[in-house]
Amino acid sequence: MTDWGTIYNRHLRRGDDHGYAAFAADQWQRRKEKKMGDKTKGLYRKFEVYRSDGTSAPGQKHHGCEYFVLDMDHDPFAIQALYTYADACEIEYPLLAADIRQKISR
């Protein structure tokens, strides 16, 4: 069965870099899901996230971790979710909470 990972790996085998492979797989996924609106899906795999520090690579600390992506420009619920996250992490991560609040107050 063809899925996002199959398309992604196919492009890597062709010699494409990770960014282009992810882009191609995303395009394939969008075409596949075009018939179904987001409101009918619930939670589903929509993004492929890689850590910039390399720790999401196989064998590393964050390999296989799940991430939840928020679209701050188009999702009407994202800003409230970020305010709530900033409140929740403020005691343990005060700088992160301040950065989040600064980012969403613009």
N, CA, C and O atoms as a GROMACS GRO file, in nm:
protein
  424
    1MET      N    1   0.083  -0.118   0.000
    1MET     CA    2   0.000   0.000   0.000
    1MET      C    3   0.088   0.125   0.000
    1MET      O    4   0.182   0.136   0.079
    2THR      N    5   0.059   0.216  -0.087
    2THR     CA    6   0.135   0.339  -0.096
    2THR      C    7   0.090   0.436   0.013
    2THR      O    8  -0.029   0.459   0.032
    3ASP      N    9   0.189   0.493   0.083
    3ASP     CA   10   0.158   0.595   0.183
    3ASP      C   11   0.267   0.702   0.175
    3ASP      O   12   0.356   0.697   0.090
    4TRP      N   13   0.258   0.800   0.266
    4TRP     CA   14   0.352   0.912   0.265
    4TRP      C   15   0.496   0.863   0.270
    4TRP      O   16   0.581   0.909   0.194
    5GLY      N   17   0.524   0.769   0.361
    5GLY     CA   18   0.659   0.717   0.378
    5GLY      C   19   0.712   0.647   0.253
    5GLY      O   20   0.831   0.657   0.222
    6THR      N   21   0.624   0.578   0.183
    6THR     CA   22   0.665   0.510   0.060
    6THR      C   23   0.711   0.612  -0.044
    6THR      O   24   0.815   0.595  -0.107
    7ILE      N   25   0.633   0.718  -0.060
    7ILE     CA   26   0.668   0.822  -0.157
    7ILE      C   27   0.798   0.891  -0.116
    7ILE      O   28   0.887   0.913  -0.198
    8TYR      N   29   0.807   0.924   0.013
    8TYR     CA   30   0.928   0.989   0.067
    8TYR      C   31   1.052   0.904   0.040
    8TYR      O   32   1.152   0.953  -0.014
    9ASN      N   33   1.047   0.776   0.076
    9ASN     CA   34   1.162   0.688   0.056
    9ASN      C   35   1.194   0.667  -0.091
    9ASN      O   36   1.311   0.653  -0.127
   10ARG      N   37   1.093   0.664  -0.175
   10ARG     CA   38   1.116   0.650  -0.319
   10ARG      C   39   1.202   0.766  -0.370
   10ARG      O   40   1.294   0.746  -0.449
   11HIS      N   41   1.171   0.887  -0.324
   11HIS     CA   42   1.248   1.004  -0.368
   11HIS      C   43   1.390   1.001  -0.310
   11HIS      O   44   1.485   1.042  -0.378
   12LEU      N   45   1.405   0.954  -0.187
   12LEU     CA   46   1.540   0.944  -0.131
   12LEU      C   47   1.624   0.845  -0.211
   12LEU      O   48   1.741   0.870  -0.239
   13ARG      N   49   1.563   0.732  -0.249
   13ARG     CA   50   1.636   0.633  -0.329
   13ARG      C   51   1.676   0.689  -0.465
   13ARG      O   52   1.778   0.649  -0.521
   14ARG      N   53   1.597   0.782  -0.517
   14ARG     CA   54   1.631   0.846  -0.645
   14ARG      C   55   1.744   0.947  -0.631
   14ARG      O   56   1.796   0.998  -0.730
   15GLY      N   57   1.783   0.976  -0.505
   15GLY     CA   58   1.890   1.072  -0.482
   15GLY      C   59   1.843   1.211  -0.446
   15GLY      O   60   1.924   1.302  -0.431
   16ASP      N   61   1.712   1.230  -0.430
   16ASP     CA   62   1.660   1.360  -0.390
   16ASP      C   63   1.696   1.386  -0.244
   16ASP      O   64   1.707   1.291  -0.166
   17ASP      N   65   1.714   1.513  -0.207
   17ASP     CA   66   1.744   1.543  -0.067
   17ASP      C   67   1.618   1.530   0.018
   17ASP      O   68   1.508   1.516  -0.035
   18HIS      N   69   1.635   1.534   0.151
   18HIS     CA   70   1.523   1.512   0.244
   18HIS      C   71   1.412   1.615   0.225
   18HIS      O   72   1.294   1.581   0.229
   19GLY      N   73   1.451   1.741   0.204
   19GLY     CA   74   1.352   1.846   0.187
   19GLY      C   75   1.263   1.823   0.067
   19GLY      O   76   1.141   1.834   0.076
   20TYR      N   77   1.325   1.789  -0.048
   20TYR     CA   78   1.245   1.766  -0.168
   20TYR      C   79   1.162   1.639  -0.154
   20TYR      O   80   1.047   1.634  -0.198
   21ALA      N   81   1.220   1.536  -0.092
   21ALA     CA   82   1.145   1.411  -0.073
   21ALA      C   83   1.021   1.437   0.012
   21ALA      O   84   0.913   1.385  -0.017
   22ALA      N   85   1.036   1.516   0.118
   22ALA     CA   86   0.922   1.549   0.205
   22ALA      C   87   0.820   1.632   0.127
   22ALA      O   88   0.699   1.610   0.140
   23PHE      N   89   0.868   1.727   0.048
   23PHE     CA   90   0.778   1.810  -0.033
   23PHE      C   91   0.698   1.723  -0.130
   23PHE      O   92   0.576   1.739  -0.142
   24ALA      N   93   0.765   1.632  -0.198
   24ALA     CA   94   0.698   1.545  -0.294
   24ALA      C   95   0.594   1.456  -0.225
   24ALA      O   96   0.484   1.438  -0.275
   25ALA      N   97   0.632   1.402  -0.109
   25ALA     CA   98   0.538   1.318  -0.035
   25ALA      C   99   0.419   1.400   0.015
   25ALA      O  100   0.306   1.352   0.015
   26ASP      N  101   0.445   1.524   0.058
   26ASP     CA  102   0.335   1.611   0.101
   26ASP      C  103   0.239   1.639  -0.015
   26ASP      O  104   0.117   1.637   0.003
   27GLN      N  105   0.294   1.665  -0.132
   27GLN     CA  106   0.210   1.691  -0.250
   27GLN      C  107   0.124   1.569  -0.281
   27GLN      O  108   0.006   1.581  -0.312
   28TRP      N  109   0.185   1.452  -0.273
   28TRP     CA  110   0.110   1.328  -0.298
   28TRP      C  111  -0.003   1.315  -0.195
   28TRP      O  112  -0.116   1.282  -0.230
   29GLN      N  113   0.030   1.342  -0.068
   29GLN     CA  114  -0.070   1.330   0.039
   29GLN      C  115  -0.185   1.428   0.017
   29GLN      O  116  -0.302   1.393   0.036
   30ARG      N  117  -0.153   1.552  -0.023
   30ARG     CA  118  -0.258   1.651  -0.047
   30ARG      C  119  -0.352   1.607  -0.160
   30ARG      O  120  -0.474   1.621  -0.150
   31ARG      N  121  -0.294   1.554  -0.265
   31ARG     CA  122  -0.378   1.507  -0.377
   31ARG      C  123  -0.468   1.392  -0.331
   31ARG      O  124  -0.585   1.385  -0.368
   32LYS      N  125  -0.412   1.303  -0.250
   32LYS     CA  126  -0.487   1.188  -0.200
   32LYS      C  127  -0.603   1.233  -0.110
   32LYS      O  128  -0.712   1.175  -0.114
   33GLU      N  129  -0.579   1.334  -0.029
   33GLU     CA  130  -0.678   1.378   0.069
   33GLU      C  131  -0.772   1.487   0.017
   33GLU      O  132  -0.861   1.532   0.089
   34LYS      N  133  -0.752   1.530  -0.105
   34LYS     CA  134  -0.829   1.642  -0.160
   34LYS      C  135  -0.979   1.617  -0.154
   34LYS      O  136  -1.057   1.711  -0.138
   35LYS      N  137  -1.020   1.493  -0.166
   35LYS     CA  138  -1.161   1.459  -0.167
   35LYS      C  139  -1.225   1.474  -0.029
   35LYS      O  140  -1.347   1.488  -0.018
   36MET      N  141  -1.144   1.472   0.075
   36MET     CA  142  -1.196   1.472   0.211
   36MET      C  143  -1.153   1.599   0.283
   36MET      O  144  -1.034   1.627   0.291
   37GLY      N  145  -1.246   1.677   0.336
   37GLY     CA  146  -1.214   1.798   0.408
   37GLY      C  147  -1.159   1.769   0.547
   37GLY      O  148  -1.187   1.664   0.604
   38ASP      N  149  -1.080   1.860   0.600
   38ASP     CA  150  -1.019   1.843   0.732
   38ASP      C  151  -1.123   1.822   0.842
   38ASP      O  152  -1.095   1.751   0.939
   39LYS      N  153  -1.240   1.882   0.829
   39LYS     CA  154  -1.340   1.870   0.935
   39LYS      C  155  -1.399   1.730   0.946
   39LYS      O  156  -1.464   1.698   1.045
   40THR      N  157  -1.376   1.647   0.846
   40THR     CA  158  -1.431   1.511   0.850
   40THR      C  159  -1.328   1.408   0.896
   40THR      O  160  -1.359   1.289   0.904
   41LYS      N  161  -1.204   1.452   0.926
   41LYS     CA  162  -1.096   1.357   0.952
   41LYS      C  163  -1.060   1.336   1.097
   41LYS      O  164  -1.020   1.225   1.133
   42GLY      N  165  -1.072   1.436   1.181
   42GLY     CA  166  -1.019   1.423   1.316
   42GLY      C  167  -0.868   1.434   1.313
   42GLY      O  168  -0.812   1.505   1.230
   43LEU      N  169  -0.800   1.364   1.403
   43LEU     CA  170  -0.655   1.369   1.411
   43LEU      C  171  -0.595   1.269   1.312
   43LEU      O  172  -0.631   1.152   1.311
   44TYR      N  173  -0.504   1.317   1.228
   44TYR     CA  174  -0.440   1.231   1.130
   44TYR      C  175  -0.301   1.284   1.100
   44TYR      O  176  -0.269   1.398   1.133
   45ARG      N  177  -0.220   1.204   1.039
   45ARG     CA  178  -0.082   1.242   1.006
   45ARG      C  179  -0.085   1.340   0.889
   45ARG      O  180  -0.127   1.305   0.779
   46LYS      N  181  -0.040   1.461   0.915
   46LYS     CA  182  -0.043   1.564   0.814
   46LYS      C  183   0.097   1.620   0.786
   46LYS      O  184   0.122   1.670   0.676
   47PHE      N  185   0.186   1.612   0.882
   47PHE     CA  186   0.320   1.668   0.868
   47PHE      C  187   0.425   1.564   0.905
   47PHE      O  188   0.399   1.473   0.983
   48GLU      N  189   0.542   1.580   0.849
   48GLU     CA  190   0.659   1.501   0.885
   48GLU      C  191   0.758   1.599   0.947
   48GLU      O  192   0.802   1.692   0.879
   49VAL      N  193   0.793   1.580   1.073
   49VAL     CA  194   0.878   1.673   1.145
   49VAL      C  195   1.013   1.609   1.172
   49VAL      O  196   1.021   1.494   1.217
   50TYR      N  197   1.119   1.684   1.145
   50TYR     CA  198   1.255   1.640   1.175
   50TYR      C  199   1.320   1.745   1.262
   50TYR      O  200   1.306   1.865   1.236
   51ARG      N  201   1.391   1.703   1.366
   51ARG     CA  202   1.460   1.797   1.454
   51ARG      C  203   1.585   1.850   1.385
   51ARG      O  204   1.658   1.775   1.321
   52SER      N  205   1.608   1.978   1.399
   52SER     CA  206   1.724   2.041   1.335
   52SER      C  207   1.856   2.001   1.400
   52SER      O  208   1.962   2.022   1.341
   53ASP      N  209   1.853   1.943   1.520
   53ASP     CA  210   1.976   1.902   1.587
   53ASP      C  211   2.015   1.757   1.554
   53ASP      O  212   2.114   1.706   1.606
   54GLY      N  213   1.937   1.692   1.467
   54GLY     CA  214   1.971   1.556   1.423
   54GLY      C  215   1.925   1.445   1.515
   54GLY      O  216   1.947   1.328   1.484
   55THR      N  217   1.862   1.478   1.628
   55THR     CA  218   1.825   1.374   1.725
   55THR      C  219   1.698   1.298   1.688
   55THR      O  220   1.653   1.213   1.764
   56SER      N  221   1.640   1.329   1.571
   56SER     CA  222   1.526   1.249   1.526
   56SER      C  223   1.570   1.139   1.430
   56SER      O  224   1.488   1.064   1.377
   57ALA      N  225   1.700   1.129   1.407
   57ALA     CA  226   1.755   1.025   1.319
   57ALA      C  227   1.744   0.889   1.387
   57ALA      O  228   1.741   0.882   1.510
   58PRO      N  229   1.740   0.782   1.309
   58PRO     CA  230   1.734   0.648   1.368
   58PRO      C  231   1.846   0.626   1.469
   58PRO      O  232   1.962   0.658   1.444
   59GLY      N  233   1.808   0.570   1.584
   59GLY     CA  234   1.904   0.544   1.690
   59GLY      C  235   1.926   0.659   1.785
   59GLY      O  236   1.991   0.644   1.888
   60GLN      N  237   1.872   0.776   1.752
   60GLN     CA  238   1.889   0.893   1.836
   60GLN      C  239   1.772   0.908   1.934
   60GLN      O  240   1.671   0.839   1.921
   61LYS      N  241   1.787   0.996   2.031
   61LYS     CA  242   1.690   1.013   2.140
   61LYS      C  243   1.547   1.035   2.091
   61LYS      O  244   1.454   0.978   2.149
   62HIS      N  245   1.528   1.115   1.988
   62HIS     CA  246   1.392   1.152   1.946
   62HIS      C  247   1.343   1.077   1.822
   62HIS      O  248   1.244   1.116   1.761
   63HIS      N  249   1.412   0.969   1.786
   63HIS     CA  250   1.366   0.891   1.670
   63HIS      C  251   1.229   0.831   1.702
   63HIS      O  252   1.213   0.767   1.806
   64GLY      N  253   1.134   0.851   1.616
   64GLY     CA  254   1.001   0.795   1.634
   64GLY      C  255   0.909   0.876   1.723
   64GLY      O  256   0.794   0.837   1.745
   65CYS      N  257   0.956   0.990   1.775
   65CYS     CA  258   0.870   1.074   1.859
   65CYS      C  259   0.758   1.134   1.775
   65CYS      O  260   0.773   1.158   1.655
   66GLU      N  261   0.645   1.157   1.840
   66GLU     CA  262   0.532   1.219   1.773
   66GLU      C  263   0.530   1.368   1.805
   66GLU      O  264   0.562   1.409   1.916
   67TYR      N  265   0.491   1.448   1.707
   67TYR     CA  266   0.484   1.593   1.722
   67TYR      C  267   0.346   1.640   1.677
   67TYR      O  268   0.281   1.576   1.595
   68PHE      N  269   0.305   1.752   1.732
   68PHE     CA  270   0.176   1.811   1.695
   68PHE      C  271   0.206   1.951   1.643
   68PHE      O  272   0.259   2.034   1.716
   69VAL      N  273   0.174   1.977   1.518
   69VAL     CA  274   0.205   2.104   1.451
   69VAL      C  275   0.084   2.196   1.453
   69VAL      O  276  -0.028   2.153   1.425
   70LEU      N  277   0.108   2.323   1.487
   70LEU     CA  278   0.002   2.424   1.485
   70LEU      C  279   0.032   2.527   1.378
   70LEU      O  280   0.145   2.574   1.366
   71ASP      N  281  -0.068   2.561   1.299
   71ASP     CA  282  -0.056   2.664   1.196
   71ASP      C  283  -0.101   2.796   1.257
   71ASP      O  284  -0.221   2.822   1.268
   72MET      N  285  -0.006   2.879   1.297
   72MET     CA  286  -0.038   3.004   1.365
   72MET      C  287  -0.102   3.107   1.273
   72MET      O  288  -0.163   3.202   1.321
   73ASP      N  289  -0.089   3.090   1.143
   73ASP     CA  290  -0.145   3.187   1.049
   73ASP      C  291  -0.288   3.155   1.007
   73ASP      O  292  -0.364   3.247   0.976
   74HIS      N  293  -0.326   3.029   1.006
   74HIS     CA  294  -0.457   2.992   0.952
   74HIS      C  295  -0.549   2.918   1.050
   74HIS      O  296  -0.670   2.918   1.030
   75ASP      N  297  -0.494   2.858   1.152
   75ASP     CA  298  -0.575   2.782   1.248
   75ASP      C  299  -0.628   2.875   1.356
   75ASP      O  300  -0.549   2.930   1.433
   76PRO      N  301  -0.759   2.895   1.363
   76PRO     CA  302  -0.814   2.990   1.461
   76PRO      C  303  -0.797   2.944   1.606
   76PRO      O  304  -0.820   3.023   1.697
   77PHE      N  305  -0.759   2.820   1.629
   77PHE     CA  306  -0.742   2.769   1.765
   77PHE      C  307  -0.596   2.765   1.809
   77PHE      O  308  -0.568   2.741   1.926
   78ALA      N  309  -0.503   2.789   1.718
   78ALA     CA  310  -0.361   2.774   1.748
   78ALA      C  311  -0.312   2.875   1.853
   78ALA      O  312  -0.238   2.837   1.944
   79ILE      N  313  -0.352   2.999   1.842
   79ILE     CA  314  -0.302   3.101   1.935
   79ILE      C  315  -0.346   3.070   2.078
   79ILE      O  316  -0.265   3.078   2.171
   80GLN      N  317  -0.472   3.033   2.096
   80GLN     CA  318  -0.519   2.998   2.230
   80GLN      C  319  -0.443   2.877   2.283
   80GLN      O  320  -0.409   2.872   2.401
   81ALA      N  321  -0.416   2.780   2.197
   81ALA     CA  322  -0.339   2.662   2.239
   81ALA      C  323  -0.199   2.702   2.284
   81ALA      O  324  -0.146   2.648   2.380
   82LEU      N  325  -0.139   2.797   2.214
   82LEU     CA  326  -0.004   2.841   2.251
   82LEU      C  327  -0.005   2.920   2.382
   82LEU      O  328   0.087   2.906   2.463
   83TYR      N  329  -0.106   3.003   2.404
   83TYR     CA  330  -0.119   3.072   2.534
   83TYR      C  331  -0.130   2.969   2.646
   83TYR      O  332  -0.066   2.983   2.750
   84THR      N  333  -0.210   2.867   2.625
   84THR     CA  334  -0.228   2.763   2.727
   84THR      C  335  -0.097   2.689   2.751
   84THR      O  336  -0.063   2.659   2.866
   85TYR      N  337  -0.024   2.659   2.645
   85TYR     CA  338   0.106   2.591   2.658
   85TYR      C  339   0.204   2.679   2.735
   85TYR      O  340   0.276   2.630   2.823
   86ALA      N  341   0.208   2.808   2.703
   86ALA     CA  342   0.298   2.900   2.773
   86ALA      C  343   0.265   2.904   2.922
   86ALA      O  344   0.356   2.903   3.005
   87ASP      N  345   0.137   2.907   2.956
   87ASP     CA  346   0.097   2.904   3.097
   87ASP      C  347   0.144   2.775   3.164
   87ASP      O  348   0.192   2.777   3.277
   88ALA      N  349   0.129   2.663   3.093
   88ALA     CA  350   0.163   2.533   3.151
   88ALA      C  351   0.313   2.516   3.173
   88ALA      O  352   0.353   2.450   3.270
   89CYS      N  353   0.397   2.573   3.088
   89CYS     CA  354   0.541   2.550   3.098
   89CYS      C  355   0.615   2.662   3.171
   89CYS      O  356   0.736   2.654   3.191
   90GLU      N  357   0.543   2.766   3.210
   90GLU     CA  358   0.607   2.887   3.263
   90GLU      C  359   0.697   2.863   3.384
   90GLU      O  360   0.804   2.922   3.392
   91ILE      N  361   0.658   2.780   3.476
   91ILE     CA  362   0.738   2.760   3.598
   91ILE      C  363   0.869   2.688   3.565
   91ILE      O  364   0.975   2.727   3.612
   92GLU      N  365   0.860   2.583   3.484
   92GLU     CA  366   0.981   2.505   3.453
   92GLU      C  367   1.064   2.567   3.340
   92GLU      O  368   1.186   2.555   3.339
   93TYR      N  369   0.997   2.632   3.245
   93TYR     CA  370   1.065   2.691   3.129
   93TYR      C  371   1.020   2.835   3.110
   93TYR      O  372   0.950   2.865   3.013
   94PRO      N  373   1.060   2.926   3.198
   94PRO     CA  374   1.012   3.064   3.189
   94PRO      C  375   1.054   3.137   3.061
   94PRO      O  376   0.978   3.218   3.008
   95LEU      N  377   1.174   3.108   3.012
   95LEU     CA  378   1.218   3.174   2.888
   95LEU      C  379   1.136   3.127   2.769
   95LEU      O  380   1.101   3.207   2.682
   96LEU      N  381   1.106   2.999   2.764
   96LEU     CA  382   1.022   2.945   2.656
   96LEU      C  383   0.883   3.009   2.662
   96LEU      O  384   0.830   3.050   2.559
   97ALA      N  385   0.826   3.016   2.781
   97ALA     CA  386   0.694   3.077   2.796
   97ALA      C  387   0.695   3.222   2.749
   97ALA      O  388   0.604   3.266   2.679
   98ALA      N  389   0.798   3.296   2.786
   98ALA     CA  390   0.809   3.437   2.744
   98ALA      C  391   0.825   3.448   2.593
   98ALA      O  392   0.763   3.534   2.530
   99ASP      N  393   0.907   3.361   2.535
   99ASP     CA  394   0.926   3.364   2.388
   99ASP      C  395   0.795   3.333   2.314
   99ASP      O  396   0.763   3.396   2.214
  100ILE      N  397   0.722   3.235   2.364
  100ILE     CA  398   0.594   3.200   2.301
  100ILE      C  399   0.499   3.319   2.307
  100ILE      O  400   0.436   3.354   2.208
  101ARG      N  401   0.489   3.380   2.425
  101ARG     CA  402   0.398   3.494   2.440
  101ARG      C  403   0.439   3.611   2.350
  101ARG      O  404   0.355   3.679   2.291
  102GLN      N  405   0.569   3.634   2.339
  102GLN     CA  406   0.618   3.741   2.253
  102GLN      C  407   0.585   3.710   2.106
  102GLN      O  408   0.543   3.798   2.031
  103LYS      N  409   0.604   3.587   2.067
  103LYS     CA  410   0.579   3.546   1.928
  103LYS      C  411   0.432   3.564   1.891
  103LYS      O  412   0.402   3.610   1.781
  104ILE      N  413   0.340   3.527   1.981
  104ILE     CA  414   0.199   3.532   1.945
  104ILE      C  415   0.135   3.667   1.972
  104ILE      O  416   0.019   3.688   1.937
  105SER      N  417   0.208   3.758   2.034
  105SER     CA  418   0.150   3.891   2.059
  105SER      C  419   0.174   3.987   1.944
  105SER      O  420   0.125   4.100   1.947
  106ARG      N  421   0.246   3.946   1.844
  106ARG     CA  422   0.278   4.034   1.730
  106ARG      C  423   0.160   4.052   1.639
  106ARG      O  424   0.168   4.122   1.539
   0.00000   0.00000   0.00000
